[in-house]
Amino acid sequence: MDSSNIMQMQMNGEGFGTPIKKASVPLSCLSFTPECEDNLKPKLGMTFEGLEAVEKFYKNYAHGSGFGVRVGQQKKLDKEVIRTKRYMCNREGFKSEKGKEVAGPSKKMRKNTATRCGCDAHIFVKLCGNDTYKIESWVEQHNHGLVSPDKRHLIRSNRQVSERAKNALYTCHKASIGTCQAYRLLQVSEGGIDGVGCTKRDFQNYYRDLRYKIRNADAQMFVAQLARKKEVNSAFFYDFEVSDEGNLMYVFWADATSRKNYKHFGRVVSFDSTYTTNRYDMIFAPFTGVNHHLQSVFFGAAFLLNEQEESYVWLFKTFLKAMGGEAPGLIITDEARSIKNAIDIVFPGIIHRLCMWHIMDKLPEKVGPVIREEPEFWKRMNACVWGSETPAEFESEWNSVISDFGLKDNEWFTKRFSLRESWIPAYFMDISLAGILRTTSRSESANSFFNRFIHRKLTLVEFWLRFDTALECQRQEELIADNSSIHRTPQLVTPWEIEKQGSEVFTYEVFEKFQKQIIAARDHCCVQSITQDEGIKIVTFRTGASKIREVRCDIANMIANCSCKLFESHGIPCRHIIQVMRMENQEELPTFYIMERWQKRCKRESVYDVQGNLLEEKPADCLDAAARKKISTLRNKLEDFIQTAKQSDEGMDFLLSSVLSIEEPLRQKVPAAVKHTRQEEYEAFIGCNIPNEINIHPPNDVRSVGRSKRIKRGNEMYVEEQKKKKKEVKPKVARMCRTCNTLGFHDSRKCPSKNVQEKEINVQDMHTDGAS
């Protein structure tokens, strides 16, 4: 075979991974010589400082020529010093018969291609001095085709997950970017797949090995990460419990910022336990509140094995311990007997409110199809539930709706009415701040937020890495809102001093609601009557909704109460109180009406727990922060240099030579980095050691009632309703058949008379054939 044929085979990629079938001579008689510059080829007698230099040299030669390298046998002088070593072509030898499998009739055929073909190309080195090795023998020729240049990045020995690729993988996973997307990111940033240095499968396998490494130690490592947080900041709180068999049952955590937020905003709390975010289906149960920007704020979270009463009792007791024994004033949850019993045990005396949305969501399936399609029913029921302002008004309207639509014997409605004080807004009008949480949508909104960063196939360790990033993003939104409220002035719409005062003390989001009351007080508050009785001024207003509102104001301290209960339920002065203040020539609101939780600087004071720990996140180590800043500066500068130099080949050559020239001086100043094992790389990424002895095992028996629920939007509910309607069997409609000219439930294609006529014609044809 001449060289032109060999080159053609190489260009076509033939011979890579398969024996050459077109050759008319035995395979062992073929000779393929790599084309390479003479100064890059091995030569007998060449010496190298250490085996690492030998391997690097031969692999560079091999990959540039088009074949892979395997490390062969070696002999040692003693336990440490290697005397001889062999590096050979990856297609050396033949596959053993033991490794070959024959697919049976019921066995799926595996891709089982042979790569070995008995190639003898190799180099053999021998120790000739103090860590100096010399090439003793070298076989250059191969008995197979070589890999073409466009496929050389696929050679197995030429592929490795580089440090840059590992860093990108770890960074992406912390940011909830999957392995495949991380690989595509590298592909784009490196200018193509061949620049990444490995295949997507190599990338996936590297991360798969991490998951395999931590599979049994996952729960123990998760607890170890919480313990490490506690070591860094004593204000971090966590607790856990394991079963008699050593399986993790419950774990709760709350960092310093969460505990501080609870001190400021823990008056009302939303609790949801219908969400899972891990491979074990443990229930993720977060405690959520509302901050001074009306944003969801995280108080703490837990993983629970199940939704039994004892699980919630443990959780609520642990939560109470974490928050210094201070129970919330109001807690809103889904309707579950186990949660209610646990709250009665741990939080006796607090107000327990059920989620209105979950109850109303079940209502359509509790009424018949006729009532379900009745618009008047929904109009009156929604007005009754959401619009009633007093218990008497609700009960009157409820009984009227139940009577008019024949639902007196409906057990579900009877049960909901008996629970009315737990979910109807009219019963919470006098309870402080009860209006800011009427459903568990805060918790479900928080779950939806975390769902962007977390999915259900994660180990607990992976969950923690992503959760930390997600929580940081949530808190960054609060910092942005703080900055806007403090350093920006909202536009005023009236010359009133009360409005100006509100813009100075309230956060921007709260001031928007307050400003709407200012505008309503100016435009829609009509005084109907004014009376006074023993220092109490009584002012009645007729609003645009034709409702009478009554304000009772104590002239001595200028404290007023309005029948609309806006201030009591939301903590914001209503239009009627604002108008009364103006009538009494009050330029500013009394401090009574400016709740501390809605102020711009409500978190300025330091907060301590019962142990005396300052509830504040400790900044990262100064040296560590300085090092990260320098690394960031170096990366940005180098990227700027690349963007500048890539305008010309001369610029790129100068930049490359300049960077390479500092390698040797850098090695003299900084000792060579110790090569880490793969396990050490994994541990550095996770942030804790992978234990050899496991005492806390992952759960293996998880049962939960509901999971991954969320409140659907109106358009989603509409789409689902339309789909259900399409699936419903539509009644048949009679229509005129053109064949028989009768009104029936068929058309001319399936007309019975047509079939009879066809049968008669067939019978006549048979008689005719018989006669002939």
C-alpha positions in Angstrom: 0.0 0.0 0.0 1.5 3.3 -1.1 1.6 6.5 1.0 -1.1 8.2 -1.0 -3.6 5.5 -0.1 -2.6 5.6 3.5 -3.1 9.4 3.6 -6.5 9.0 2.0 -7.5 6.5 4.6 -6.3 8.9 7.4 -8.3 11.8 5.8 -11.4 9.7 5.7 -10.9 8.6 9.3 -10.7 4.9 8.4 -8.9 2.5 10.7 -9.7 4.4 13.9 -11.2 1.9 16.3 -11.8 -0.8 13.6 -9.6 -3.2 11.7 -8.9 -2.4 8.0 -10.9 -4.7 5.8 -9.9 -3.4 2.4 -6.3 -4.5 2.6 -5.5 -7.6 0.5 -2.5 -8.4 2.7 -2.4 -9.6 6.4 -2.9 -6.8 8.9 0.4 -7.5 10.5 2.2 -6.8 7.3 0.9 -3.3 6.9 3.0 -0.4 8.0 1.8 3.1 8.9 4.4 5.7 9.8 3.2 8.8 11.5 4.1 12.0 9.7 5.7 14.3 12.2 8.5 16.9 12.3 11.9 15.2 13.1 12.5 17.3 16.2 9.3 16.1 17.7 10.0 12.4 17.1 11.4 10.1 19.7 15.1 9.1 19.1 17.1 6.3 20.7 19.3 7.6 23.5 17.0 10.7 24.3 17.1 11.5 28.0 14.4 13.0 30.2 14.2 14.3 33.8 11.6 12.1 35.4 8.9 9.8 34.0 6.4 12.6 33.9 8.5 14.3 31.2 8.7 11.0 29.3 5.0 10.6 29.3 4.3 14.2 28.3 6.8 14.0 25.4 5.4 10.7 24.0 1.8 11.8 24.3 2.5 15.1 22.5 4.1 13.1 19.7 1.3 10.5 19.6 -1.6 12.9 19.6 0.1 15.1 17.0 0.6 12.0 14.9 -2.9 10.5 15.3 -2.8 7.7 17.9 -3.5 7.2 21.5 -1.1 6.1 24.3 -1.4 3.5 27.0 1.0 3.1 29.9 2.5 -0.4 29.9 4.5 -2.5 32.3 7.2 -1.2 34.6 9.9 -2.7 36.8 11.2 -1.2 40.1 14.5 -1.2 41.8 12.8 -0.9 45.2 9.3 0.2 46.4 9.7 3.7 45.1 12.3 3.9 42.3 11.1 2.7 38.9 13.8 1.1 36.8 12.1 0.6 33.4 8.8 1.6 31.9 7.0 1.1 28.6 4.6 3.5 26.8 2.8 2.0 23.8 0.1 2.6 21.2 -3.4 2.3 22.6 -4.2 -0.5 20.0 -1.4 -2.7 21.3 -2.3 -6.4 22.0 -5.7 -8.1 21.5 -8.9 -8.2 23.5 -9.1 -11.3 25.7 -11.8 -13.9 24.9 -13.1 -13.5 28.4 -14.2 -10.0 27.7 -16.2 -10.9 24.6 -19.9 -11.5 25.0 -22.4 -13.1 22.6 -25.9 -11.7 22.7 -28.6 -14.4 23.3 -32.1 -14.3 21.9 -33.4 -12.4 25.0 -30.3 -10.3 25.5 -29.9 -6.9 24.0 -26.9 -6.5 21.7 -24.3 -4.2 23.2 -22.0 -2.0 21.2 -18.9 -4.1 21.5 -16.2 -2.9 19.0 -12.6 -4.1 19.1 -9.9 -1.4 19.4 -6.9 -3.7 19.9 -5.2 -5.0 16.7 -1.8 -6.0 17.9 0.1 -2.8 17.1 3.7 -2.8 18.3 4.5 0.9 18.2 6.0 1.9 21.6 8.9 3.5 23.4 10.8 1.8 26.2 12.8 3.9 28.8 15.3 2.9 31.4 16.7 4.6 34.4 20.3 5.8 33.7 20.9 8.2 36.5 19.3 10.1 39.4 15.7 10.3 38.1 17.0 10.4 34.6 15.5 8.1 31.9 16.8 7.2 28.5 14.9 5.7 25.5 16.3 2.2 25.0 14.0 1.1 22.2 11.4 2.7 19.9 9.1 1.2 17.3 7.6 3.9 15.0 5.4 1.9 12.6 1.8 1.1 13.2 -0.3 -1.7 11.6 -3.5 0.4 11.5 -4.7 3.7 10.1 -4.1 6.9 12.1 -6.7 9.4 13.3 -7.3 12.3 11.1 -6.6 15.8 12.5 -10.3 16.8 12.9 -10.8 13.8 15.2 -7.7 13.8 17.3 -9.4 15.6 20.2 -11.4 12.4 20.6 -8.4 10.2 21.3 -8.9 8.8 24.7 -5.4 9.6 26.1 -5.8 13.2 24.6 -9.0 13.8 26.7 -9.1 15.0 30.3 -11.3 17.2 32.4 -9.1 20.1 32.9 -8.9 22.3 36.0 -10.7 25.1 34.1 -13.5 22.6 33.1 -13.7 21.4 36.7 -14.0 24.9 38.1 -16.6 25.7 35.5 -18.6 22.6 36.4 -18.5 23.3 40.1 -19.4 27.0 39.6 -22.3 26.1 37.3 -23.7 23.5 39.7 -23.6 26.1 42.5 -25.6 28.4 40.2 -28.1 25.5 39.4 -26.7 25.1 35.9 -26.7 21.4 34.9 -23.8 19.4 33.5 -24.9 19.5 29.9 -25.5 23.3 30.0 -22.1 23.8 31.7 -20.5 21.8 28.9 -22.2 23.9 26.2 -21.0 27.0 28.1 -17.4 25.7 27.9 -17.8 24.8 24.3 -18.8 28.4 23.4 -16.1 30.0 25.6 -13.3 27.8 24.3 -14.2 28.3 20.7 -15.4 24.8 19.9 -15.7 21.3 21.3 -12.1 20.5 20.5 -11.0 23.3 22.8 -12.8 21.9 25.8 -10.3 19.0 26.2 -13.0 16.3 26.9 -16.3 15.0 25.6 -19.7 15.7 27.2 -19.7 12.1 28.4 -16.3 12.6 30.2 -17.8 15.7 31.8 -20.9 13.8 32.9 -18.9 10.8 34.2 -16.8 13.1 36.3 -19.8 14.5 38.1 -21.4 11.1 38.2 -18.4 9.8 40.2 -19.0 12.7 42.7 -22.6 11.6 43.3 -21.5 8.0 43.6 -18.8 8.9 46.1 -21.3 10.6 48.4 -24.3 8.3 48.0 -24.1 6.6 51.3 -22.5 9.5 53.3 -24.9 12.1 51.9 -26.9 12.6 55.1 -23.8 12.7 57.3 -22.1 15.2 55.0 -25.2 17.4 55.0 -25.2 17.5 58.8 -21.4 18.1 58.7 -21.9 21.1 56.4 -24.4 22.6 59.0 -21.9 21.9 61.8 -19.2 23.8 59.8 -21.6 26.8 59.4 -22.0 26.7 63.2 -18.2 26.7 63.7 -17.8 29.8 61.5 -20.7 31.7 63.1 -22.0 30.7 66.5 -25.3 32.4 65.7 -26.1 29.7 63.1 -28.6 27.3 64.5 -29.3 23.7 63.5 -30.6 20.5 65.0 -31.4 17.0 63.7 -32.6 13.6 64.8 -31.8 10.1 63.6 -33.7 6.8 63.9 -32.6 3.8 66.0 -31.2 2.4 62.7 -29.1 5.6 62.2 -31.2 7.0 59.3 -31.8 10.8 59.2 -35.4 11.6 60.2 -35.5 15.4 60.8 -33.2 18.3 60.3 -33.8 22.0 60.9 -31.6 25.0 60.2 -31.7 28.8 60.5 -28.7 31.1 59.9 -28.1 34.4 61.7 -29.8 36.5 59.1 -32.9 34.3 59.2 -33.1 34.6 63.0 -32.6 38.3 62.9 -35.4 38.6 60.3 -37.7 36.7 62.6 -37.0 39.2 65.4 -38.2 42.0 63.0 -40.9 40.3 60.9 -42.0 37.2 62.9 -45.4 38.5 63.9 -47.0 36.6 61.1 -45.6 33.4 59.6 -46.5 31.2 56.7 -45.7 27.5 56.9 -45.9 25.0 54.0 -45.0 21.4 53.9 -46.1 20.3 50.5 -42.8 20.5 48.6 -39.9 18.1 48.0 -36.5 19.1 46.7 -34.3 16.0 47.1 -33.9 12.5 45.8 -35.3 10.9 49.0 -38.6 12.8 48.8 -38.1 14.2 52.2 -40.6 17.0 52.9 -39.0 20.5 52.5 -40.8 22.7 55.1 -39.8 26.4 55.1 -41.0 29.1 57.4 -41.7 32.3 55.5 -42.7 35.9 56.4 -43.1 39.3 54.9 -40.3 41.9 55.2 -40.5 45.8 55.1 -40.5 45.8 51.3 -43.5 43.3 51.2 -41.1 40.7 49.9 -41.0 37.0 51.1 -38.4 36.6 53.8 -36.9 33.2 54.9 -37.0 32.4 58.6 -35.7 28.8 58.6 -36.5 25.4 57.0 -36.5 21.7 57.7 -36.4 18.3 56.1 -39.0 15.9 57.5 -39.3 12.1 57.0 -43.1 12.2 57.0 -46.1 14.4 57.8 -47.2 12.7 61.0 -48.0 14.7 64.1 -44.8 13.8 66.0 -42.7 15.1 63.1 -44.4 18.5 63.3 -44.2 18.6 67.1 -40.4 18.1 66.8 -40.2 20.8 64.1 -42.2 23.4 65.9 -40.3 22.8 69.2 -37.0 23.1 67.4 -38.2 26.3 65.6 -39.3 27.8 68.9 -35.9 27.0 70.4 -34.1 28.6 67.5 -36.1 31.8 67.8 -35.4 32.2 71.5 -38.7 30.9 72.7 -40.7 33.6 70.9 -43.8 32.1 69.2 -45.3 34.0 66.2 -48.6 35.9 66.7 -50.2 34.2 63.7 -49.3 31.2 61.7 -51.0 30.2 58.4 -50.8 26.6 57.1 -52.6 24.2 54.8 -55.5 22.3 56.3 -54.0 19.2 57.9 -55.0 17.5 61.2 -51.4 16.6 62.1 -50.3 20.3 61.7 -53.2 21.6 63.8 -52.6 19.2 66.6 -48.9 20.0 66.7 -49.6 23.7 66.8 -52.0 23.3 69.7 -49.3 21.4 71.6 -46.3 23.6 70.9 -47.9 27.0 70.2 -50.9 27.1 72.6 -52.8 30.4 72.4 -51.5 31.6 69.0 -53.8 32.3 66.1 -53.8 29.5 63.6 -55.2 30.4 60.2 -56.0 28.0 57.3 -55.1 28.9 53.8 -58.1 30.3 52.0 -56.9 29.4 48.6 -56.6 25.7 49.2 -60.1 25.6 50.6 -61.6 27.6 47.7 -59.6 25.4 45.3 -61.5 22.3 46.5 -64.9 24.0 46.2 -65.6 23.2 42.5 -65.4 19.4 43.1 -67.7 19.6 46.1 -70.7 21.0 44.2 -72.6 19.4 41.4 -72.0 20.1 37.7 -75.0 22.3 37.4 -74.0 24.7 40.2 -70.4 24.5 39.0 -71.4 26.1 35.7 -73.6 28.7 37.4 -71.9 32.2 37.2 -74.3 33.6 39.8 -73.1 31.0 42.4 -69.5 32.0 42.0 -70.2 35.7 42.1 -72.1 35.4 45.4 -69.8 32.9 47.0 -66.7 34.9 46.2 -68.4 38.1 47.5 -69.4 36.2 50.6 -66.0 34.7 51.4 -63.6 37.5 50.3 -65.8 40.6 50.6 -67.6 40.2 54.0 -66.3 42.6 56.6 -68.0 41.3 59.7 -68.8 37.8 61.0 -72.5 38.7 61.0 -72.4 39.8 57.3 -70.5 36.6 56.3 -72.9 34.3 58.2 -76.0 35.9 56.7 -74.7 35.8 53.1 -73.3 32.2 53.5 -76.7 30.9 54.8 -78.4 32.7 51.9 -76.1 31.2 49.3 -76.4 27.7 50.8 -80.2 27.9 51.0 -80.6 29.3 47.4 -78.5 26.6 45.8 -79.7 23.7 47.9 -76.4 22.9 49.7 -77.8 22.5 53.2 -77.1 18.7 53.3 -73.6 19.1 51.8 -71.3 17.7 54.4 -68.2 19.5 53.1 -69.9 23.0 53.2 -71.1 22.2 56.7 -67.6 21.3 57.8 -66.1 24.5 56.3 -68.7 26.6 58.0 -67.9 25.1 61.4 -64.2 26.1 60.7 -65.1 29.6 59.5 -63.2 31.3 62.3 -60.0 29.7 61.0 -60.1 30.9 57.4 -62.7 33.6 56.7 -61.1 37.1 56.6 -64.0 38.7 58.4 -63.0 36.9 61.6 -59.4 38.3 61.4 -60.2 42.0 60.8 -59.2 43.0 64.4 -56.0 40.9 64.5 -52.9 42.8 64.0 -51.3 42.4 60.5 -53.6 39.4 59.7 -54.4 40.9 56.3 -50.9 40.6 54.9 -51.1 36.8 55.0 -54.4 35.2 54.0 -53.0 32.2 52.1 -49.8 30.2 52.0 -49.0 31.8 48.7 -45.9 33.4 50.4 -44.5 29.9 51.2 -45.5 28.6 47.8 -44.0 31.7 46.1 -40.8 31.0 48.1 -41.0 27.4 46.9 -41.4 28.5 43.4 -38.4 30.8 43.7 -36.2 28.0 45.1 -37.5 25.7 42.4 -35.6 27.8 39.9 -32.4 26.7 41.6 -33.3 23.3 42.9 -34.9 20.1 41.6 -36.0 16.8 43.1 -33.1 14.6 41.9 -30.5 16.3 44.1 -28.7 14.7 47.0 -28.8 16.6 50.3 -25.3 17.9 49.7 -26.1 19.2 46.3 -29.3 20.8 47.6 -27.3 22.7 50.3 -24.8 24.1 47.7 -27.7 25.4 45.5 -29.9 26.5 48.4 -27.1 28.7 49.7 -26.9 30.4 46.3 -30.7 30.8 46.0 -30.9 32.3 49.5 -28.2 34.8 48.6 -30.2 35.8 45.5 -33.3 36.3 47.6 -31.4 38.5 50.1 -29.8 40.5 47.3 -33.3 41.6 46.2 -33.8 43.0 49.7 -30.5 44.9 49.5 -31.5 46.4 46.2 -34.9 47.5 47.6 -33.1 48.9 50.7 -30.8 50.9 48.5 -33.7 52.3 46.4 -35.8 53.2 49.4 -33.0 55.0 51.2 -31.3 56.8 48.3 -34.4 57.7 46.1 -37.3 60.0 46.8 -40.7 59.0 45.5 -42.8 61.6 43.6 -45.5 63.3 45.7 -49.0 64.0 44.4 -50.3 66.4 47.1 -48.8 69.3 49.1 -49.8 67.5 52.3 -47.1 67.2 55.0 -48.6 63.8 55.9 -47.6 62.4 52.4 -44.1 63.9 52.7 -43.7 62.3 56.1 -44.8 58.9 54.7 -42.2 59.2 51.9 -39.5 59.8 54.4 -40.2 57.0 56.9 -41.9 54.2 54.9 -40.1 51.9 52.4 -40.9 52.6 48.8 -43.2 49.6 48.5 -45.2 50.5 51.6 -45.4 54.1 50.7 -47.0 53.2 47.4 -49.9 51.7 49.3 -50.0 54.6 51.7 -50.0 57.1 48.8 -53.1 55.4 47.4 -54.9 56.1 50.6 -53.7 59.7 50.5 -55.2 60.1 47.0 -58.4 58.4 48.1 -58.7 60.7 51.1 -58.3 63.7 48.8 -60.7 62.5 46.0 -63.2 60.0 47.5 -63.8 60.7 51.2 -67.1 62.6 51.7 -67.9 63.5 55.3 -71.5 62.6 56.1 -71.7 63.5 59.8 -69.6 64.6 62.7 -70.5 64.1 66.4 -68.6 64.3 69.7 -69.1 62.4 72.9 -66.8 62.8 76.0 -63.6 63.5 74.1 -64.3 61.0 71.3 -65.0 62.5 67.9 -67.1 60.3 65.6 -66.9 61.0 61.9 -68.8 59.0 59.3 -67.8 58.9 55.7 -69.6 57.7 52.6 -67.1 56.0 50.2 -67.3 55.5 46.5 -68.5 51.9 47.2 -71.6 53.3 48.9 -70.5 52.0 52.3 -70.6 53.9 55.5 -67.3 54.1 57.4 -67.1 55.3 61.0 -63.9 56.8 62.6 -63.8 57.2 66.4 -60.9 59.5 67.3 -59.6 60.2 70.8 -59.0 64.0 70.8 -56.5 63.8 73.7 -53.9 61.5 72.0 -55.2 61.6 68.4 -55.6 57.8 68.2 -58.4 56.9 65.9 -60.0 53.6 64.9 -61.8 53.1 61.6 -64.5 50.5 60.8 -62.7 49.5 57.6 -59.9 48.0 59.8 -57.2 48.6 57.3 -54.7 49.8 59.9 -55.4 46.8 62.1 -55.1 44.2 59.4 -52.3 45.7 57.2 -50.6 48.2 59.4 -51.2 51.2 57.0 -53.4 54.2 57.9 -56.6 54.2 55.9 -58.0 57.2 53.9 -60.6 57.9 56.6 -58.1 58.2 59.4 -55.9 60.4 57.2 -58.9 62.7 56.5 -59.7 63.0 60.2 -56.1 63.9 61.0 -56.3 66.7 58.5 -59.6 67.8 59.9 -57.9 68.1 63.3 -55.1 70.2 61.7 -52.5 67.4 62.3 -49.6 68.1 59.9 -48.0 64.7 60.5 -49.2 61.3 61.5 -48.9 60.4 65.2 -46.0 57.8 65.8 -48.7 55.3 66.7 -49.5 54.9 63.0 -45.9 54.4 61.8 -45.2 50.7 62.5 -41.5 50.0 62.9 -41.6 47.0 60.6 -42.6 49.2 57.6 -39.8 51.8 58.2 -36.7 52.1 55.9 -34.2 51.6 58.7 -36.2 49.1 60.8 -33.2 46.7 60.8 -30.5 49.2 61.9 -30.4 48.1 65.5 -28.2 45.1 66.6 -30.1 41.9 67.6 -28.8 39.2 70.0 -30.1 35.7 70.7 -30.6 34.3 74.2 -27.0 33.1 74.3 -25.7 36.6 73.6 -24.7 35.8 70.0 -25.0 38.8 67.6 -27.5 37.8 64.9 -25.4 39.0 62.0 -23.8 37.1 59.2 -20.0 37.3 59.7 -18.1 38.5 56.7 -15.7 36.1 55.0 -12.1 35.9 56.1 -10.3 39.1 55.1 -7.4 37.2 53.5 -9.8 35.0 51.6 -11.8 38.0 50.4 -8.6 39.8 49.3 -7.4 36.7 47.4 -10.8 36.4 45.6 -10.6 40.0 44.6 -7.1 39.6 43.2 -8.2 36.5 41.2 -11.1 38.4 39.8 -8.9 41.3 38.9 -6.4 39.0 37.1 -9.2 37.3 35.2 -10.7 40.6 34.1 -7.3 42.0 33.1 -6.3 38.9 31.1 -9.6 39.0 29.3 -9.0 42.6 28.4 -5.6 41.7 27.1 -7.0 39.0 25.0 -9.7 41.3 23.5 -7.0 43.8 22.6 -4.4 41.3 21.3 -6.8 39.3 19.1 -7.0 42.1 16.6 -3.8 40.9 15.0 -1.6 37.7 14.9 1.4 39.8 16.1 -0.6 40.9 19.2 -1.6 37.4 20.0 2.0 36.1 19.6 3.3 38.8 21.9 0.7 38.2 24.6 1.3 34.4 24.4 5.1 34.7 24.7 4.7 37.2 27.5 2.4 34.9 29.5 4.7 31.9 28.9 7.8 33.9 30.0 6.5 34.4 33.5 6.0 30.6 34.1 9.5 29.9 35.3 9.9 33.0 37.5 6.5 32.1 39.0 7.6 28.6 39.8 10.7 29.9 41.6 8.5 32.2 43.8 5.7 29.7 44.4 6.4 26.0 45.0 4.7 23.6 42.6 1.1 22.9 43.7 0.6 19.4 45.1 -1.5 17.3 42.8 -4.8 16.5 44.5 -6.6 13.2 44.2 -10.1 13.2 42.8 -11.6 12.7 46.2 -9.8 15.8 47.5 -11.2 17.8 44.5 -14.7 16.7 45.4 -14.2 17.6 49.1 -12.9 21.1 48.2 -16.0 21.6 46.1 -18.5 20.3 48.7 -16.8 22.1 51.6 -16.4 19.1 53.9 -14.6 15.7 54.0 -16.1 12.5 52.7 -16.2 10.2 55.7 -14.9 6.7 55.8 -17.1 5.7 58.7 -20.8 6.5 58.3 -23.0 7.0 61.4 -25.9 9.0 59.8 -27.5 7.3 56.8 -29.9 8.8 54.3 -33.6 8.1 54.9 -35.0 5.0 53.2 -38.7 5.2 54.1 -40.4 8.5 53.2 -44.1 9.0 53.0 -45.7 12.4 52.3 -49.3 13.6 51.7 -48.7 16.2 49.0 -45.7 17.5 47.2 -44.6 20.1 44.7 -47.9 22.1 44.8 -48.1 25.7 43.9 -50.9 28.2 43.4 -51.8 28.4 39.8 -52.5 31.6 37.9 -55.9 32.4 36.5 -54.9 31.7 32.9 -53.5 28.3 33.9 -56.8 27.4 35.6 -58.7 28.5 32.6 -56.6 26.4 30.2 -57.1 23.3 32.4 -60.9 23.9 32.5 -60.9 24.1 28.7 -59.0 20.8 28.4 -61.5 19.1 30.8 -64.4 20.4 28.7 -62.8 18.9 25.5 -62.4 15.5 27.2 -66.0 15.5 28.3 -68.3 13.3 26.1 -70.5 15.5 24.1 -74.1 14.4 23.6 -75.0 13.1 20.1 -76.9 15.5 17.9 -79.4 14.1 15.3 -78.7 15.1 11.7 -80.1 14.5 8.3 -78.7 11.6 6.3 -78.4 12.2 2.5 -78.7 8.5 1.7 -82.0 7.6 3.5 -83.3 11.1 3.9 -84.2 10.5 7.5 -83.2 12.4 10.8 -80.9 10.1 12.8 -77.6 9.6 14.6 -75.6 8.6 11.5 -74.3 10.1 8.2 -74.3 8.8 4.6 -71.0 6.9 5.2 -72.6 4.7 8.0 -76.1 4.7 6.8 -77.8 1.3 7.6 -79.8 1.3 4.4 -76.6 1.8 2.4 -75.2 -1.4 3.9 -78.4 -3.3 3.1 -78.2 -2.2 -0.5 -74.6 -3.3 -0.8 -75.5 -6.7 0.6 -78.3 -7.1 -1.9 -76.1 -6.1 -4.8 -73.5 -8.7 -3.7 -76.1 -11.4 -3.5 -77.3 -10.6 -7.0 -73.7 -10.7 -8.3 -73.3 -14.2 -6.7 -76.5 -15.4 -8.5 -75.3 -13.9 -11.7 -71.9 -15.6 -11.5 -73.6 -18.9 -10.6 -75.9 -18.7 -13.6 -73.1 -18.0 -16.0 
